[in-house]
């Protein structure tokens, strides 16, 4: 199952939890749901979608991997920072499914993080029964 995500900024964080829930098979009762980003300049994490925290995440990525560094890969695509940021974030998350629901904690959401936007991206969602 595929979800499309449109981003509007170079670094953009989109809460995709409801999108994952919307395509979730209704008959799926127990197992694992994996959300995978098939792109090398974007990532996915589980965290709180509070606006100030999202801003902190963006600033932390900018501090950890500055855009204006002289990276070797920049001679090809000028996006080495996006590749490095995505590598730190990770390309997938796995969430337990219990009684047909994602077993996310009270403040947890599935967040897609764009590092080389704006772009239209895709997420692959797979469910594995227990």
Phi, psi and omega in degrees: 000137185240140175243135174265139179230125176258129179247157186240351183229166177300308171253121184217135181244124183238125176284113183253012183304310182294328177295319178295315180298320182298327181262003181293131179298128184295332182275356183280116188256320186210137179155221182224140173248124178248133176247121187238137177258112180273046180223147183268000180234030176211159180218177178218138181220166170249122179195185182275133182272030180289134190303320180291324176293320178300319176297319178298320178298313179302313180294323179296317178298320179294323178287319182292320182227086183297142180293326189270013175289161177265090179267144179300320183294340182298339178291345179264300188235355183056038179219029180302322179301321180294319177298315182293319178297315180298322179297322178291324182286318183101155186259356180204158171225149176238130183237129176297149174245124182231125180053039176080004181239149172295129183272056176279149176290171185309316185256006185272140174220163176266119185245121172274131181239113177278135179241356184215046185266186000282147181205168167257125184239171175230154174234137176259127181246126180233138175247138180235119181290152178275000000 
